[in-house]
Amino acid sequence: MPALNHLIVHAKDKDASAEFLAGILGVEAGPQWGPFRPVQMSNGVTLDFIGTPHPSTTHYAFLVDDAEYGDSPA
């Protein structure tokens, strides 16, 4: 069964937003990783905060095993 792996959260201030959520959840915001500031949730999902003044897209990533994806050649 597919499982949510990570999603991108658009924020005007990615660092403040990541720190705020991490404080509420009682976890640490991770170090900068590329353009993102990650917050790892207890269920293994990562919220990747990115600084964007006007969000234009949404990104959700799911883990899917080979059998579900269809690993047979086309």
A tleap script that builds the chain and sets N, CA, C and O, in Angstrom:
source leaprc.protein.ff14SB
mol = sequence {
  NMET PRO ALA LEU ASN HIE LEU ILE VAL HIE
  ALA LYS ASP LYS ASP ALA SER ALA GLU PHE
  LEU ALA GLY ILE LEU GLY VAL GLU ALA GLY
  PRO GLN TRP GLY PRO PHE ARG PRO VAL GLN
  MET SER ASN GLY VAL THR LEU ASP PHE ILE
  GLY THR PRO HIE PRO SER THR THR HIE TYR
  ALA PHE LEU VAL ASP ASP ALA GLU TYR GLY
  ASP SER PRO CALA
}
set mol.1.N position { 0.840 -1.169 0.000 }
set mol.1.CA position { 0.000 0.000 0.000 }
set mol.1.C position { 0.892 1.242 0.000 }
set mol.1.O position { 1.841 1.313 0.781 }
set mol.2.N position { 0.606 2.223 -0.863 }
set mol.2.CA position { 1.404 3.453 -0.871 }
set mol.2.C position { 1.357 4.150 0.492 }
set mol.2.O position { 0.341 4.131 1.188 }
set mol.3.N position { 2.474 4.757 0.844 }
set mol.3.CA position { 2.563 5.482 2.111 }
set mol.3.C position { 3.123 6.870 1.847 }
set mol.3.O position { 4.077 7.026 1.084 }
set mol.4.N position { 2.535 7.871 2.473 }
set mol.4.CA position { 3.033 9.232 2.326 }
set mol.4.C position { 4.457 9.308 2.858 }
set mol.4.O position { 4.725 8.877 3.979 }
set mol.5.N position { 5.370 9.854 2.061 }
set mol.5.CA position { 6.773 9.970 2.439 }
set mol.5.C position { 7.112 11.391 2.862 }
set mol.5.O position { 7.683 11.604 3.931 }
set mol.6.N position { 6.762 12.362 2.027 }
set mol.6.CA position { 7.024 13.758 2.367 }
set mol.6.C position { 6.100 14.669 1.574 }
set mol.6.O position { 5.516 14.276 0.565 }
set mol.7.N position { 5.989 15.886 2.058 }
set mol.7.CA position { 5.271 16.904 1.309 }
set mol.7.C position { 5.976 18.228 1.503 }
set mol.7.O position { 6.662 18.454 2.500 }
set mol.8.N position { 5.789 19.104 0.519 }
set mol.8.CA position { 6.415 20.420 0.576 }
set mol.8.C position { 5.397 21.415 1.120 }
set mol.8.O position { 4.253 21.471 0.669 }
set mol.9.N position { 5.839 22.194 2.097 }
set mol.9.CA position { 4.991 23.215 2.716 }
set mol.9.C position { 5.561 24.579 2.341 }
set mol.9.O position { 6.688 24.907 2.712 }
set mol.10.N position { 4.795 25.363 1.616 }
set mol.10.CA position { 5.220 26.697 1.219 }
set mol.10.C position { 5.007 27.665 2.385 }
set mol.10.O position { 3.968 27.631 3.043 }
set mol.11.N position { 5.991 28.521 2.634 }
set mol.11.CA position { 5.906 29.485 3.733 }
set mol.11.C position { 6.684 30.745 3.371 }
set mol.11.O position { 7.680 30.681 2.650 }
set mol.12.N position { 6.232 31.876 3.869 }
set mol.12.CA position { 6.975 33.127 3.637 }
set mol.12.C position { 8.336 33.059 4.318 }
set mol.12.O position { 9.332 33.533 3.772 }
set mol.13.N position { 8.378 32.467 5.514 }
set mol.13.CA position { 9.633 32.307 6.258 }
set mol.13.C position { 9.749 30.842 6.647 }
set mol.13.O position { 9.188 30.414 7.655 }
set mol.14.N position { 10.478 30.076 5.845 }
set mol.14.CA position { 10.553 28.624 6.064 }
set mol.14.C position { 11.164 28.273 7.412 }
set mol.14.O position { 10.727 27.320 8.056 }
set mol.15.N position { 12.170 29.031 7.850 }
set mol.15.CA position { 12.824 28.709 9.120 }
set mol.15.C position { 11.888 28.945 10.301 }
set mol.15.O position { 11.774 28.095 11.184 }
set mol.16.N position { 11.221 30.095 10.320 }
set mol.16.CA position { 10.294 30.396 11.414 }
set mol.16.C position { 9.137 29.404 11.432 }
set mol.16.O position { 8.709 28.957 12.496 }
set mol.17.N position { 8.637 29.064 10.255 }
set mol.17.CA position { 7.512 28.128 10.178 }
set mol.17.C position { 7.905 26.727 10.636 }
set mol.17.O position { 7.169 26.081 11.381 }
set mol.18.N position { 9.072 26.262 10.184 }
set mol.18.CA position { 9.542 24.938 10.585 }
set mol.18.C position { 9.792 24.888 12.092 }
set mol.18.O position { 9.410 23.922 12.753 }
set mol.19.N position { 10.431 25.920 12.632 }
set mol.19.CA position { 10.701 25.972 14.075 }
set mol.19.C position { 9.406 26.035 14.882 }
set mol.19.O position { 9.296 25.405 15.933 }
set mol.20.N position { 8.435 26.790 14.395 }
set mol.20.CA position { 7.157 26.910 15.091 }
set mol.20.C position { 6.453 25.556 15.163 }
set mol.20.O position { 6.031 25.135 16.240 }
set mol.21.N position { 6.325 24.873 14.028 }
set mol.21.CA position { 5.657 23.576 14.021 }
set mol.21.C position { 6.431 22.561 14.862 }
set mol.21.O position { 5.835 21.801 15.625 }
set mol.22.N position { 7.744 22.550 14.724 }
set mol.22.CA position { 8.562 21.612 15.501 }
set mol.22.C position { 8.365 21.848 16.998 }
set mol.22.O position { 8.287 20.891 17.769 }
set mol.23.N position { 8.284 23.110 17.412 }
set mol.23.CA position { 8.061 23.422 18.826 }
set mol.23.C position { 6.727 22.908 19.320 }
set mol.23.O position { 6.635 22.375 20.426 }
set mol.24.N position { 5.691 23.063 18.508 }
set mol.24.CA position { 4.365 22.562 18.887 }
set mol.24.C position { 4.385 21.048 19.036 }
set mol.24.O position { 3.777 20.498 19.955 }
set mol.25.N position { 5.091 20.373 18.123 }
set mol.25.CA position { 5.124 18.904 18.119 }
set mol.25.C position { 6.155 18.315 19.072 }
set mol.25.O position { 6.178 17.107 19.304 }
set mol.26.N position { 7.012 19.177 19.625 }
set mol.26.CA position { 8.037 18.680 20.547 }
set mol.26.C position { 9.157 17.931 19.846 }
set mol.26.O position { 9.740 17.006 20.413 }
set mol.27.N position { 9.465 18.333 18.599 }
set mol.27.CA position { 10.559 17.725 17.846 }
set mol.27.C position { 11.503 18.839 17.405 }
set mol.27.O position { 11.207 20.019 17.593 }
set mol.28.N position { 12.625 18.468 16.826 }
set mol.28.CA position { 13.595 19.439 16.321 }
set mol.28.C position { 13.386 19.634 14.830 }
set mol.28.O position { 13.161 18.667 14.102 }
set mol.29.N position { 13.456 20.864 14.375 }
set mol.29.CA position { 13.497 21.112 12.938 }
set mol.29.C position { 14.884 20.709 12.458 }
set mol.29.O position { 15.884 20.994 13.117 }
set mol.30.N position { 14.939 20.049 11.313 }
set mol.30.CA position { 16.216 19.594 10.785 }
set mol.30.C position { 17.025 20.737 10.203 }
set mol.30.O position { 16.510 21.841 10.026 }
set mol.31.N position { 18.295 20.477 9.903 }
set mol.31.CA position { 19.131 21.499 9.274 }
set mol.31.C position { 18.695 21.730 7.830 }
set mol.31.O position { 18.024 20.893 7.226 }
set mol.32.N position { 19.083 22.863 7.301 }
set mol.32.CA position { 18.805 23.200 5.908 }
set mol.32.C position { 19.234 22.039 5.017 }
set mol.32.O position { 20.330 21.504 5.187 }
set mol.33.N position { 18.386 21.642 4.072 }
set mol.33.CA position { 18.696 20.575 3.120 }
set mol.33.C position { 18.260 21.064 1.745 }
set mol.33.O position { 17.070 21.059 1.428 }
set mol.34.N position { 19.216 21.483 0.935 }
set mol.34.CA position { 18.876 22.125 -0.335 }
set mol.34.C position { 18.096 23.394 -0.022 }
set mol.34.O position { 18.506 24.170 0.841 }
set mol.35.N position { 16.977 23.620 -0.709 }
set mol.35.CA position { 16.168 24.806 -0.419 }
set mol.35.C position { 15.181 24.596 0.729 }
set mol.35.O position { 14.397 25.492 1.042 }
set mol.36.N position { 15.214 23.414 1.358 }
set mol.36.CA position { 14.194 23.033 2.332 }
set mol.36.C position { 14.689 23.082 3.778 }
set mol.36.O position { 15.884 22.981 4.054 }
set mol.37.N position { 13.739 23.238 4.677 }
set mol.37.CA position { 13.970 23.093 6.126 }
set mol.37.C position { 13.011 22.002 6.587 }
set mol.37.O position { 11.821 22.268 6.756 }
set mol.38.N position { 13.502 20.774 6.797 }
set mol.38.CA position { 12.637 19.637 7.090 }
set mol.38.C position { 12.230 19.528 8.560 }
set mol.38.O position { 12.975 19.897 9.468 }
set mol.39.N position { 11.030 19.011 8.753 }
set mol.39.CA position { 10.552 18.629 10.082 }
set mol.39.C position { 10.087 17.177 9.959 }
set mol.39.O position { 9.130 16.883 9.242 }
set mol.40.N position { 10.770 16.278 10.662 }
set mol.40.CA position { 10.453 14.848 10.622 }
set mol.40.C position { 9.344 14.549 11.628 }
set mol.40.O position { 9.479 14.846 12.815 }
set mol.41.N position { 8.260 13.965 11.154 }
set mol.41.CA position { 7.136 13.609 12.010 }
set mol.41.C position { 7.374 12.232 12.630 }
set mol.41.O position { 8.204 11.469 12.137 }
set mol.42.N position { 6.660 11.911 13.699 }
set mol.42.CA position { 6.844 10.631 14.383 }
set mol.42.C position { 6.418 9.443 13.527 }
set mol.42.O position { 6.842 8.318 13.790 }
set mol.43.N position { 5.590 9.668 12.511 }
set mol.43.CA position { 5.148 8.564 11.651 }
set mol.43.C position { 6.057 8.375 10.438 }
set mol.43.O position { 5.738 7.586 9.548 }
set mol.44.N position { 7.183 9.088 10.392 }
set mol.44.CA position { 8.136 8.941 9.310 }
set mol.44.C position { 7.941 9.909 8.162 }
set mol.44.O position { 8.789 9.977 7.273 }
set mol.45.N position { 6.864 10.650 8.152 }
set mol.45.CA position { 6.608 11.633 7.103 }
set mol.45.C position { 7.440 12.884 7.386 }
set mol.45.O position { 7.549 13.319 8.533 }
set mol.46.N position { 8.015 13.448 6.351 }
set mol.46.CA position { 8.782 14.682 6.486 }
set mol.46.C position { 8.014 15.834 5.856 }
set mol.46.O position { 7.518 15.722 4.735 }
set mol.47.N position { 7.918 16.935 6.578 }
set mol.47.CA position { 7.354 18.165 6.041 }
set mol.47.C position { 8.534 19.040 5.656 }
set mol.47.O position { 9.295 19.478 6.519 }
set mol.48.N position { 8.686 19.295 4.373 }
set mol.48.CA position { 9.807 20.089 3.862 }
set mol.48.C position { 9.329 21.514 3.615 }
set mol.48.O position { 8.607 21.776 2.653 }
set mol.49.N position { 9.733 22.428 4.485 }
set mol.49.CA position { 9.336 23.827 4.360 }
set mol.49.C position { 10.233 24.520 3.337 }
set mol.49.O position { 11.451 24.343 3.342 }
set mol.50.N position { 9.614 25.309 2.462 }
set mol.50.CA position { 10.353 26.068 1.464 }
set mol.50.C position { 9.844 27.506 1.473 }
set mol.50.O position { 8.642 27.748 1.585 }
set mol.51.N position { 10.752 28.439 1.356 }
set mol.51.CA position { 10.381 29.845 1.353 }
set mol.51.C position { 9.815 30.257 0.004 }
set mol.51.O position { 10.535 30.306 -0.993 }
set mol.52.N position { 8.535 30.548 -0.021 }
set mol.52.CA position { 7.851 30.932 -1.253 }
set mol.52.C position { 6.856 32.026 -0.925 }
set mol.52.O position { 5.932 31.795 -0.145 }
set mol.53.N position { 7.014 33.212 -1.495 }
set mol.53.CA position { 6.065 34.284 -1.177 }
set mol.53.C position { 4.653 34.002 -1.688 }
set mol.53.O position { 3.669 34.389 -1.058 }
set mol.54.N position { 4.560 33.323 -2.837 }
set mol.54.CA position { 3.251 33.024 -3.418 }
set mol.54.C position { 3.246 31.574 -3.894 }
set mol.54.O position { 3.671 31.298 -5.016 }
set mol.55.N position { 2.773 30.640 -3.064 }
set mol.55.CA position { 2.801 29.237 -3.465 }
set mol.55.C position { 2.014 29.008 -4.751 }
set mol.55.O position { 0.921 29.546 -4.929 }
set mol.56.N position { 2.579 28.212 -5.633 }
set mol.56.CA position { 1.916 27.960 -6.902 }
set mol.56.C position { 1.638 26.488 -7.152 }
set mol.56.O position { 0.809 26.156 -7.999 }
set mol.57.N position { 2.307 25.605 -6.440 }
set mol.57.CA position { 2.111 24.169 -6.650 }
set mol.57.C position { 2.056 23.452 -5.314 }
set mol.57.O position { 2.433 23.989 -4.273 }
set mol.58.N position { 1.581 22.239 -5.379 }
set mol.58.CA position { 1.565 21.370 -4.206 }
set mol.58.C position { 2.316 20.094 -4.580 }
set mol.58.O position { 2.181 19.597 -5.698 }
set mol.59.N position { 3.094 19.573 -3.661 }
set mol.59.CA position { 3.900 18.389 -3.926 }
set mol.59.C position { 3.707 17.394 -2.784 }
set mol.59.O position { 4.009 17.694 -1.629 }
set mol.60.N position { 3.202 16.210 -3.117 }
set mol.60.CA position { 3.080 15.103 -2.183 }
set mol.60.C position { 3.856 13.944 -2.773 }
set mol.60.O position { 3.731 13.671 -3.967 }
set mol.61.N position { 4.655 13.255 -1.972 }
set mol.61.CA position { 5.416 12.109 -2.461 }
set mol.61.C position { 5.031 10.867 -1.667 }
set mol.61.O position { 5.002 10.882 -0.436 }
set mol.62.N position { 4.741 9.802 -2.384 }
set mol.62.CA position { 4.357 8.538 -1.766 }
set mol.62.C position { 5.386 7.469 -2.093 }
set mol.62.O position { 5.950 7.450 -3.187 }
set mol.63.N position { 5.624 6.583 -1.138 }
set mol.63.CA position { 6.451 5.411 -1.376 }
set mol.63.C position { 5.540 4.309 -1.905 }
set mol.63.O position { 4.501 4.010 -1.316 }
set mol.64.N position { 5.938 3.717 -3.010 }
set mol.64.CA position { 5.159 2.645 -3.625 }
set mol.64.C position { 6.119 1.504 -3.911 }
set mol.64.O position { 7.176 1.717 -4.505 }
set mol.65.N position { 5.760 0.279 -3.491 }
set mol.65.CA position { 6.682 -0.831 -3.751 }
set mol.65.C position { 6.584 -1.268 -5.211 }
set mol.65.O position { 5.647 -0.903 -5.921 }
set mol.66.N position { 7.563 -2.053 -5.644 }
set mol.66.CA position { 7.648 -2.449 -7.048 }
set mol.66.C position { 6.409 -3.189 -7.544 }
set mol.66.O position { 5.975 -2.981 -8.677 }
set mol.67.N position { 5.841 -4.044 -6.707 }
set mol.67.CA position { 4.669 -4.816 -7.120 }
set mol.67.C position { 3.484 -3.898 -7.397 }
set mol.67.O position { 2.734 -4.115 -8.349 }
set mol.68.N position { 3.317 -2.886 -6.575 }
set mol.68.CA position { 2.207 -1.956 -6.782 }
set mol.68.C position { 2.453 -1.040 -7.984 }
set mol.68.O position { 1.526 -0.688 -8.713 }
set mol.69.N position { 3.712 -0.667 -8.171 }
set mol.69.CA position { 4.053 0.239 -9.255 }
set mol.69.C position { 4.010 -0.473 -10.603 }
set mol.69.O position { 3.721 0.136 -11.633 }
set mol.70.N position { 4.301 -1.763 -10.581 }
set mol.70.CA position { 4.334 -2.531 -11.812 }
set mol.70.C position { 5.750 -2.595 -12.341 }
set mol.70.O position { 6.116 -1.864 -13.262 }
set mol.71.N position { 6.553 -3.483 -11.748 }
set mol.71.CA position { 7.969 -3.535 -12.092 }
set mol.71.C position { 8.234 -4.375 -13.343 }
set mol.71.O position { 9.394 -4.590 -13.694 }
set mol.72.N position { 7.195 -4.852 -14.020 }
set mol.72.CA position { 7.428 -5.654 -15.231 }
set mol.72.C position { 7.756 -4.715 -16.392 }
set mol.72.O position { 7.259 -3.590 -16.454 }
set mol.73.N position { 8.594 -5.190 -17.306 }
set mol.73.CA position { 8.953 -4.359 -18.455 }
set mol.73.C position { 7.733 -4.036 -19.308 }
set mol.73.O position { 6.786 -4.820 -19.370 }
set mol.74.N position { 7.758 -2.904 -19.948 }
set mol.74.CA position { 6.622 -2.475 -20.793 }
set mol.74.C position { 6.572 -3.258 -22.081 }
set mol.74.O position { 5.688 -3.032 -22.908 }
savepdb mol mol.pdb
quit
